[in-house]
Amino acid sequence: MRRRSTAALSVGKTFIPRPVLLKNTMLAVLVEELKKTGLQAAPADHCYAMLDLKMWHVACDVCTGRKLKAVKSCLVCLVSYCEKHLQPHYDVAPLKKHKLVDPSKKLQENICSRHDEVMKMFCRTDQQTICILCSMDEHKGHDTVSAAAERTERQRELEVSRQNIQQRIQDREKDVKELQQEVEAINRSADKAVEDSEKIFSQLIRLIQKRSSDVKQQLRSQQETEVSRVKELQEKLEQEITELKRKDADLKQLSHTEDHTQFLHNYPSLSALSQSTDSSSIKIRPLRYFEDVTAAVSEVRDKLQDVLTEKWTNHLTDSD
């Protein structure tokens, strides 16, 4: 995982003029510091203390033998360090400037596969990270900047995108809240409509029941009146029939009287008939009253049915 120098990358290539080879002082300081802290095998107690290291943990690249769990990865050294071997990055001035991140297994992705150099450049033309040698080779003449500069630009874009997303989230949450309020309003309105409708129909049912009771009472009253009238007339006729039968019997007996004087004496009183009941009074009246009531009730029913059906249909059509 050690960063190779430019000279090491020149194997198989001819540079005209040949570049000057420089010592990487930063790595040299790191190596010396690691020698002081003990790059030798870690004590057994430290090694075996990490036997429960999980498969997904990043191991320290410096530890030999049993590797301890890495606590940080350095984006400059491209090395992951345990707590002990990370200490120089806190103590050595040049190392303090290194970028430390959470342990990562993807440090190798920061190395150029062609030149084995850290990719610290970004080619805007090809939209990819490159190393310094790539910028002088296949990406020569392209629009290139440092990865840090590109990150800064992209970070600004990212923040704008996040602001837009957060604004959209707020807008959608507001819409959701408004829709929820509409649902609640719909439920309240529907519940009230159901309650009011039930009250109105109950009132209507009570009104119809009362009207039905009134009509029934009127019909029974008229029935009683008509029956009393007919019975009274019937009794009168029956009395007349009884009287006529008695008169007929007397006249029959008188007709068999042999005494002429007695016959003539009794005849005037027996021949006189009482006034007969007026035939117009015993004429059967048509039952128009009851039929008219039935017709009126039927008419009310039909009108009510038409009103309920037509009004309800029109209301639903208007609502749609």
C-alpha positions as CSV (number, residue, x, y, z in Angstrom):
1,M,0.0,0.0,0.0
2,R,3.1,2.3,0.1
3,R,3.0,5.2,-2.3
4,R,5.6,4.7,-5.0
5,S,7.9,7.5,-6.0
6,T,8.1,9.0,-9.4
7,A,11.4,7.2,-10.0
8,A,9.8,3.9,-9.3
9,L,7.2,4.6,-11.9
10,S,9.8,5.3,-14.6
11,V,10.6,1.6,-15.1
12,G,10.2,0.7,-18.7
13,K,9.9,4.4,-19.7
14,T,12.4,6.9,-21.0
15,F,12.1,10.5,-19.8
16,I,13.8,13.3,-21.8
17,P,15.2,15.0,-19.9
18,R,15.4,12.5,-17.1
19,P,13.5,13.9,-14.0
20,V,15.3,14.7,-10.9
21,L,14.7,12.1,-8.2
22,L,13.6,13.6,-4.8
23,K,13.4,12.0,-1.4
24,N,9.9,11.8,-0.1
25,T,10.6,13.5,3.3
26,M,7.0,12.9,4.5
27,L,7.3,9.2,4.2
28,A,10.7,9.2,5.6
29,V,9.5,11.0,8.7
30,L,6.7,8.5,9.0
31,V,9.0,5.5,8.8
32,E,11.4,6.9,11.4
33,E,8.5,7.6,13.8
34,L,7.1,4.1,13.3
35,K,10.6,2.7,14.1
36,K,10.5,4.6,17.4
37,T,7.0,3.4,18.3
38,G,7.9,-0.1,17.4
39,L,7.1,-1.5,14.0
40,Q,8.0,-4.9,15.4
41,A,5.5,-7.5,16.1
42,A,2.8,-6.3,18.4
43,P,2.8,-7.8,21.9
44,A,0.9,-11.0,22.2
45,D,-1.7,-9.5,24.6
46,H,-2.5,-6.8,22.1
47,C,-2.8,-9.3,19.2
48,Y,-5.0,-11.8,20.9
49,A,-7.1,-9.1,22.4
50,M,-8.6,-8.7,19.0
51,L,-9.5,-12.3,18.3
52,D,-13.1,-11.3,18.1
53,L,-12.4,-8.9,15.2
54,K,-15.4,-9.0,12.8
55,M,-15.0,-9.8,9.2
56,W,-16.2,-6.4,8.1
57,H,-13.7,-4.5,10.3
58,V,-10.8,-2.8,8.6
59,A,-7.4,-4.2,9.8
60,C,-4.4,-2.1,10.6
61,D,-1.9,-2.2,7.6
62,V,1.1,-1.6,9.9
63,C,0.5,-4.4,12.4
64,T,2.5,-7.6,11.8
65,G,1.2,-11.0,12.9
66,R,-2.2,-10.7,14.4
67,K,-3.5,-7.4,13.0
68,L,-5.5,-5.0,15.3
69,K,-8.6,-3.2,14.2
70,A,-7.9,0.1,12.3
71,V,-9.4,3.2,13.9
72,K,-8.6,5.6,11.0
73,S,-7.5,5.6,7.4
74,C,-5.1,8.2,6.0
75,L,-6.0,9.5,2.5
76,V,-2.5,10.8,2.1
77,C,-0.6,7.7,3.2
78,L,-3.4,5.4,1.8
79,V,-2.9,3.3,4.9
80,S,-5.2,2.2,7.7
81,Y,-3.9,2.5,11.3
82,C,-4.8,1.0,14.6
83,E,-4.8,3.3,17.6
84,K,-1.1,2.7,18.4
85,H,0.2,3.2,14.9
86,L,-2.0,6.2,14.3
87,Q,-0.3,8.2,17.1
88,P,2.5,9.7,14.9
89,H,-0.3,11.5,12.9
90,Y,-1.1,13.3,16.1
91,D,2.5,13.9,17.2
92,V,4.6,14.6,14.0
93,A,4.0,18.0,12.5
94,P,4.0,17.0,8.8
95,L,1.7,14.1,9.5
96,K,-0.8,16.3,11.4
97,K,-1.7,17.8,8.0
98,H,-2.8,14.4,6.6
99,K,-6.5,13.8,6.0
100,L,-7.8,11.1,8.4
101,V,-11.1,9.4,7.8
102,D,-13.1,6.5,9.2
103,P,-11.5,3.1,8.4
104,S,-12.0,2.2,4.7
105,K,-11.3,-0.9,2.7
106,K,-11.5,1.2,-0.5
107,L,-8.2,3.1,-0.3
108,Q,-6.9,1.2,-3.3
109,E,-9.5,2.9,-5.4
110,N,-7.6,6.1,-4.8
111,I,-4.6,4.6,-6.7
112,C,-4.2,5.1,-10.4
113,S,-4.2,1.5,-11.9
114,R,-2.0,2.7,-14.8
115,H,0.6,4.7,-13.0
116,D,0.3,3.5,-9.4
117,E,0.0,7.1,-8.2
118,V,-2.5,8.7,-5.9
119,M,-5.3,10.2,-7.9
120,K,-5.3,13.8,-6.7
121,M,-6.5,15.4,-10.0
122,F,-9.9,15.5,-11.7
123,C,-10.5,15.7,-15.4
124,R,-13.6,17.7,-16.1
125,T,-13.4,16.8,-19.8
126,D,-13.7,13.1,-19.1
127,Q,-15.4,13.5,-15.7
128,Q,-13.0,11.2,-13.8
129,T,-10.3,11.3,-11.2
130,I,-6.7,11.0,-12.4
131,C,-3.2,11.1,-11.1
132,I,-0.6,13.8,-11.9
133,L,1.0,11.6,-14.6
134,C,-2.4,11.0,-16.3
135,S,-2.8,14.8,-16.6
136,M,0.5,14.9,-18.5
137,D,-0.2,11.8,-20.6
138,E,-3.6,10.7,-22.0
139,H,-5.4,13.7,-20.3
140,K,-2.9,16.3,-21.6
141,G,-4.8,19.4,-22.8
142,H,-7.9,18.5,-20.9
143,D,-9.7,20.7,-18.4
144,T,-8.1,19.4,-15.2
145,V,-8.2,20.7,-11.6
146,S,-7.3,19.3,-8.3
147,A,-9.6,16.8,-6.8
148,A,-10.0,19.1,-3.8
149,A,-11.1,22.0,-6.1
150,E,-13.6,19.8,-7.9
151,R,-14.8,18.5,-4.5
152,T,-15.4,22.1,-3.4
153,E,-17.3,22.9,-6.5
154,R,-19.3,19.7,-6.3
155,Q,-19.9,20.3,-2.6
156,R,-21.5,23.6,-3.4
157,E,-23.7,21.9,-6.0
158,L,-24.5,19.2,-3.4
159,E,-25.6,21.8,-0.9
160,V,-27.8,23.4,-3.5
161,S,-29.3,20.0,-4.4
162,R,-29.8,19.3,-0.7
163,Q,-31.5,22.7,-0.2
164,N,-33.8,21.9,-3.2
165,I,-34.5,18.5,-1.9
166,Q,-35.2,19.8,1.6
167,Q,-37.5,22.5,0.1
168,R,-39.3,19.8,-1.8
169,I,-39.6,17.7,1.3
170,Q,-41.1,20.7,3.1
171,D,-43.5,21.3,0.2
172,R,-44.6,17.7,0.0
173,E,-44.9,17.5,3.8
174,K,-47.1,20.6,3.7
175,D,-49.1,19.0,0.9
176,V,-49.5,15.8,2.9
177,K,-50.6,17.8,5.9
178,E,-53.2,19.7,3.8
179,L,-54.4,16.4,2.3
180,Q,-54.7,15.0,5.8
181,Q,-56.6,18.0,6.9
182,E,-58.9,17.6,3.9
183,V,-59.4,13.9,4.8
184,E,-60.4,15.0,8.3
185,A,-62.7,17.7,7.0
186,I,-64.3,15.1,4.6
187,N,-64.8,12.7,7.5
188,R,-66.3,15.4,9.7
189,S,-68.6,16.6,7.0
190,A,-69.7,13.1,6.1
191,D,-70.3,12.2,9.7
192,K,-72.4,15.4,10.2
193,A,-74.3,14.7,7.0
194,V,-75.1,11.2,8.1
195,E,-76.2,12.4,11.5
196,D,-78.3,15.2,10.1
197,S,-79.8,12.9,7.4
198,E,-80.7,10.3,10.0
199,K,-82.4,13.0,12.1
200,I,-84.3,14.4,9.1
201,F,-85.4,10.9,7.9
202,S,-86.5,10.1,11.5
203,Q,-88.5,13.3,11.6
204,L,-90.0,12.5,8.2
205,I,-90.8,8.9,9.4
206,R,-92.5,10.3,12.5
207,L,-94.4,12.8,10.4
208,I,-95.6,10.1,8.0
209,Q,-96.5,7.8,11.0
210,K,-98.4,10.6,12.6
211,R,-100.2,11.4,9.3
212,S,-100.9,7.7,8.8
213,S,-102.4,7.6,12.3
214,D,-104.5,10.7,11.6
215,V,-105.8,9.3,8.3
216,K,-106.5,6.0,10.0
217,Q,-108.4,7.8,12.7
218,Q,-110.4,9.8,10.2
219,L,-111.2,6.7,8.2
220,R,-112.4,4.9,11.3
221,S,-114.4,7.9,12.4
222,Q,-116.0,8.1,9.0
223,Q,-116.6,4.4,9.1
224,E,-118.3,4.6,12.4
225,T,-120.5,7.5,11.2
226,E,-121.5,5.7,8.0
227,V,-122.2,2.4,9.9
228,S,-124.3,4.2,12.5
229,R,-126.3,6.0,9.8
230,V,-126.9,2.7,7.9
231,K,-127.7,0.8,11.1
232,E,-130.1,3.5,12.2
233,L,-131.9,3.4,8.9
234,Q,-131.8,-0.4,9.0
235,E,-133.5,-0.5,12.4
236,K,-136.1,1.9,11.2
237,L,-136.9,-0.2,8.2
238,E,-137.0,-3.4,10.3
239,Q,-139.5,-1.6,12.6
240,E,-141.6,-0.7,9.6
241,I,-141.5,-4.2,8.3
242,T,-142.7,-5.5,11.7
243,E,-145.5,-3.0,11.7
244,L,-146.5,-3.9,8.2
245,K,-146.5,-7.6,8.9
246,R,-148.7,-7.0,12.0
247,K,-151.0,-4.8,9.9
248,D,-151.1,-7.5,7.2
249,A,-152.1,-10.1,9.7
250,D,-154.9,-7.9,11.1
251,L,-156.2,-7.2,7.6
252,K,-156.1,-10.9,6.8
253,Q,-158.1,-11.7,9.9
254,L,-160.5,-8.9,9.0
255,S,-160.9,-10.3,5.6
256,H,-162.2,-13.5,7.1
257,T,-164.8,-11.7,9.3
258,E,-168.3,-12.8,8.3
259,D,-170.0,-10.0,10.3
260,H,-170.4,-7.2,7.8
261,T,-171.1,-4.6,10.4
262,Q,-168.0,-5.6,12.4
263,F,-165.9,-5.6,9.2
264,L,-167.1,-2.1,8.2
265,H,-166.5,-0.8,11.7
266,N,-162.9,-2.1,12.0
267,Y,-161.8,-1.5,8.4
268,P,-161.1,2.2,8.5
269,S,-158.7,1.9,11.4
270,L,-156.9,-1.2,10.0
271,S,-156.6,0.1,6.4
272,A,-154.8,3.3,7.3
273,L,-151.1,2.8,6.8
274,S,-148.3,4.7,8.6
275,Q,-146.0,6.9,6.5
276,S,-143.5,4.9,4.6
277,T,-139.8,5.5,4.9
278,D,-138.5,7.7,2.1
279,S,-136.9,5.5,-0.5
280,S,-134.2,8.1,-1.2
281,S,-132.9,7.7,2.3
282,I,-132.2,4.1,1.8
283,K,-130.3,4.5,-1.4
284,I,-126.8,2.9,-1.2
285,R,-124.2,5.6,-1.3
286,P,-121.1,4.9,-3.3
287,L,-118.0,4.5,-1.1
288,R,-116.3,7.5,-2.6
289,Y,-115.0,8.9,0.7
290,F,-112.8,6.0,1.4
291,E,-111.7,5.6,-2.2
292,D,-110.8,9.3,-2.3
293,V,-108.7,9.0,0.8
294,T,-106.9,6.0,-0.6
295,A,-106.3,7.9,-3.9
296,A,-105.0,10.9,-1.9
297,V,-102.5,8.8,0.1
298,S,-101.3,7.1,-3.1
299,E,-100.8,10.5,-4.7
300,V,-98.7,11.7,-1.7
301,R,-96.7,8.5,-1.9
302,D,-96.0,8.9,-5.6
303,K,-95.0,12.6,-5.2
304,L,-92.7,11.8,-2.3
305,Q,-91.1,9.0,-4.2
306,D,-90.6,11.3,-7.2
307,V,-89.2,14.1,-5.0
308,L,-86.8,11.8,-3.2
309,T,-85.6,10.1,-6.4
310,E,-85.4,13.2,-8.6
311,K,-83.8,15.5,-6.0
312,W,-81.3,12.8,-4.9
313,T,-80.3,12.1,-8.5
314,N,-79.9,15.8,-9.3
315,H,-77.9,16.3,-6.2
316,L,-75.5,13.6,-7.0
317,T,-75.2,14.9,-10.6
318,D,-74.5,18.4,-9.4
319,S,-71.9,17.1,-6.9
320,D,-70.0,15.2,-9.6
